[in-house]
Amino acid sequence: MHPYIAVPAVAVLVFRATRSESLTPAGIVTATITAVIHALHPWSVFFALLVVFFIGGTGVTKVKHDVKARLTHSSIGASGGEGPRSYIQVLANSGMGSLLVFLHYRQLLARGQAGDASQACWPYGGDLLVVGIVRYSPAPPEPLLPLQALMCSSNYAAVAADTFSSELGILSKSRPRLVTSWNLREVPPGTNGGVSLVGTLAGYLGAFTIAVTSALLLPFCWSGSNSAGAKLFRDTRSGLQGGSEWGIQEILLWVAAVTIWGGLGSLLDSFLGGWLQASVVNARTGKVIEGSGGAMVPVQAPQGKKDDGNASRRVESGLGMLDNNGVNIGMAITMSVGGMVAASYVWDVPLRSIF
């Protein structure tokens, strides 16, 4: 991004996070570094994905916050519901995306392609890591880093779907069902691994916001493109016709694929949470006890804490091997790499192209 756009954009993002109190002080510092990394990249699409995810995530967190606060308990002596997100939660959701953007920017620098972003476009089936940077020369087009953008888009679609699903699904009038149980038994709202129709649809809505943003801002190679890369592009057939240009059908398929993949990421998060993350419940009220900042919740209530009435606690589900942040990181890595592998197979692009 150009500095005159990047600097005020980062400043506005940080100001909004501070004003809305959606992040802890350490979370704001981490979010600032994350925003700077995304803004350094010559393509605006990645910074836009971060902004859409942040605004959408904080927005759904505040939806009926008072109602959500009554549905669960907190492990730190406060009401339930999501409080300001910590730096660990920021890294769990945007760390993978930041790494991919940074690595791709370094690769662009090494190849002298980090200057004028208008000199390249992305052909259908030609770039998987950043989904959009393609190098052209007077010779036949040579794809550059074919896997990067897809990984980044997959990452943000998945974490957005998970955030929307968690924050809106808990408001469902029907009780969630545990996906890791043999009989899909009903569980209290907020249980890790609990799914509902409302939460599932909300997850796909979150992924859809990322898919549409990427479709609007990715530098697709199409017949009307004025970039230098497009002018050197010799195959005018669309991707579905065996060529390398993007048409309306290809872009609509892209939106559908990213949306579906993001929704599957939310489902994967439910399975990982149901298996590996312990859901601790207040035995008296039957409500889930949430850990501060996504941390694990001890089964025994801390001395002197009245967060859940000092009642005994029990584990509703999960092995307690990971906390919520660990589950989110595992899901983000799996869906990012998985999206890259799937596209590599469908587009017949070698995985070694990311190196």
DASUL-V440892 format. One record per residue. RES is the residue in one small letter. SS is DSSP state (@ for helix, = for strand, . for the rest). D_CENTER is the distance of its C-alpha to the mean C-alpha in Angstrom with 1 decimal. Layout:
RES|SS|D_CENTER / RES|SS|D_CENTER
This chain:
m|.|21.0 / h|.|24.6 / p|@|25.4 / y|@|26.8 / i|@|23.5 / a|@|21.2 / v|@|23.4 / p|@|23.7 / a|@|20.0 / v|@|19.0 / a|@|21.9 / v|@|20.9 / l|@|17.4 / v|@|18.9 / f|@|21.7 / r|@|19.7 / a|@|17.8 / t|@|21.3 / r|@|23.0 / s|@|20.8 / e|.|20.9 / s|.|17.2 / l|=|17.1 / t|.|19.8 / p|@|21.9 / a|@|20.3 / g|@|16.8 / i|@|18.0 / v|@|19.4 / t|@|16.3 / a|@|14.3 / t|@|17.2 / i|@|17.2 / t|@|13.5 / a|@|14.5 / v|@|17.6 / i|@|16.1 / h|@|14.1 / a|@|17.3 / l|@|19.5 / h|.|18.2 / p|.|20.8 / w|.|18.3 / s|.|17.1 / v|@|14.2 / f|@|11.7 / f|@|12.9 / a|@|12.6 / l|@|8.9 / l|@|8.7 / v|@|11.4 / v|@|10.3 / f|@|7.1 / f|@|9.8 / i|@|12.5 / g|@|11.1 / g|@|9.9 / t|@|13.3 / g|@|15.0 / v|@|14.3 / t|@|15.0 / k|@|18.4 / v|.|19.3 / k|.|22.4 / h|@|21.7 / d|@|25.3 / v|@|25.2 / k|@|22.3 / a|@|24.1 / r|@|27.0 / l|@|25.3 / t|.|24.5 / h|=|26.2 / s|=|25.0 / s|.|26.2 / i|.|27.3 / g|.|29.9 / a|.|27.9 / s|=|26.9 / g|.|23.8 / g|.|20.6 / e|.|17.7 / g|.|19.2 / p|.|18.1 / r|=|15.2 / s|.|16.5 / y|@|15.7 / i|@|14.7 / q|@|11.9 / v|@|10.8 / l|@|11.0 / a|@|9.4 / n|@|6.0 / s|@|6.8 / g|@|9.7 / m|@|8.9 / g|@|7.9 / s|@|11.0 / l|@|13.1 / l|@|12.6 / v|@|13.5 / f|@|16.3 / l|@|17.7 / h|@|17.9 / y|@|19.6 / r|@|22.1 / q|@|22.8 / l|@|23.5 / l|@|25.8 / a|@|27.6 / r|.|28.3 / g|.|29.3 / q|.|26.6 / a|.|24.9 / g|.|27.5 / d|.|27.9 / a|@|24.7 / s|@|26.9 / q|@|28.6 / a|.|26.0 / c|.|24.2 / w|=|22.1 / p|.|24.1 / y|.|23.1 / g|.|22.4 / g|.|22.9 / d|.|19.7 / l|.|16.8 / l|=|15.4 / v|.|14.8 / v|.|15.5 / g|.|18.2 / i|.|20.7 / v|.|23.9 / r|=|27.1 / y|.|30.4 / s|.|33.9 / p|.|37.3 / a|.|37.2 / p|.|35.0 / p|.|31.3 / e|=|29.6 / p|.|25.9 / l|.|24.1 / l|.|21.2 / p|=|20.3 / l|.|17.0 / q|@|14.9 / a|@|13.2 / l|@|12.3 / m|@|10.5 / c|@|8.5 / s|@|8.0 / s|@|7.2 / n|@|4.6 / y|@|2.8 / a|@|4.7 / a|@|4.4 / v|@|2.6 / a|@|4.5 / a|@|7.0 / d|@|7.5 / t|@|8.2 / f|@|10.3 / s|@|11.9 / s|@|12.9 / e|@|14.2 / l|@|16.0 / g|@|17.0 / i|.|19.1 / l|.|21.2 / s|.|22.4 / k|.|26.1 / s|.|26.3 / r|.|25.5 / p|.|22.6 / r|=|23.6 / l|=|22.7 / v|.|21.3 / t|.|22.8 / s|.|26.2 / w|.|28.8 / n|.|29.8 / l|.|26.5 / r|.|28.2 / e|=|27.3 / v|.|25.8 / p|.|25.4 / p|.|22.5 / g|.|19.8 / t|.|20.6 / n|.|18.0 / g|.|18.1 / g|=|19.5 / v|=|18.5 / s|.|20.0 / l|@|20.3 / v|@|19.1 / g|@|15.9 / t|@|15.3 / l|@|16.0 / a|@|13.9 / g|@|10.8 / y|@|11.9 / l|@|12.5 / g|@|9.0 / a|@|8.1 / f|@|11.4 / t|@|10.9 / i|@|8.5 / a|@|11.0 / v|@|13.9 / t|@|12.9 / s|@|12.7 / a|@|15.9 / l|@|17.7 / l|@|17.1 / l|.|17.1 / p|.|20.7 / f|=|21.8 / c|.|25.4 / w|.|27.5 / s|.|31.2 / g|.|31.1 / s|.|29.2 / n|.|31.3 / s|.|29.6 / a|@|31.9 / g|@|29.7 / a|@|30.1 / k|@|33.9 / l|.|34.2 / f|.|32.3 / r|.|35.1 / d|.|33.5 / t|.|33.4 / r|.|32.5 / s|=|29.2 / g|@|26.7 / l|@|27.8 / q|@|31.4 / g|.|30.9 / g|.|30.3 / s|.|27.6 / e|=|27.3 / w|.|24.6 / g|.|26.1 / i|@|25.1 / q|@|24.8 / e|@|22.6 / i|@|20.2 / l|@|20.2 / l|@|19.5 / w|@|16.6 / v|@|15.1 / a|@|16.1 / a|@|14.8 / v|@|11.2 / t|@|11.4 / i|@|13.1 / w|@|10.9 / g|@|7.8 / g|@|10.5 / l|@|11.8 / g|@|8.8 / s|@|9.5 / l|@|13.1 / l|@|12.8 / d|@|11.5 / s|@|14.6 / f|@|16.8 / l|@|15.9 / g|@|16.3 / g|@|19.5 / w|@|20.9 / l|@|20.1 / q|.|19.5 / a|.|22.6 / s|=|22.8 / v|=|25.8 / v|=|27.8 / n|=|30.7 / a|.|33.6 / r|.|35.5 / t|.|33.1 / g|.|30.8 / k|.|27.7 / v|=|24.7 / i|=|24.7 / e|=|21.5 / g|.|21.2 / s|@|20.8 / g|@|17.6 / g|@|16.3 / a|.|19.5 / m|.|21.7 / v|.|24.4 / p|.|28.0 / v|.|30.0 / q|.|33.0 / a|.|32.7 / p|.|33.4 / q|.|37.0 / g|.|37.7 / k|.|34.3 / k|.|34.6 / d|.|31.0 / d|.|31.7 / g|.|35.5 / n|.|36.2 / a|.|36.1 / s|.|35.5 / r|=|32.1 / r|=|31.2 / v|=|28.3 / e|=|27.1 / s|=|25.0 / g|.|23.3 / l|.|24.8 / g|.|23.5 / m|.|22.4 / l|.|19.0 / d|.|17.8 / n|@|14.6 / n|@|13.0 / g|@|14.3 / v|@|12.9 / n|@|9.3 / i|@|10.0 / g|@|11.9 / m|@|9.4 / a|@|6.8 / i|@|10.1 / t|@|11.6 / m|@|9.3 / s|@|9.2 / v|@|12.9 / g|@|13.6 / g|@|12.5 / m|@|14.7 / v|@|17.5 / a|@|17.6 / a|@|17.9 / s|@|20.4 / y|@|22.5 / v|@|22.4 / w|@|23.1 / d|.|25.3 / v|.|23.9 / p|.|24.6 / l|@|22.0 / r|@|24.3 / s|@|23.5 / i|@|20.5 / f|.|23.2
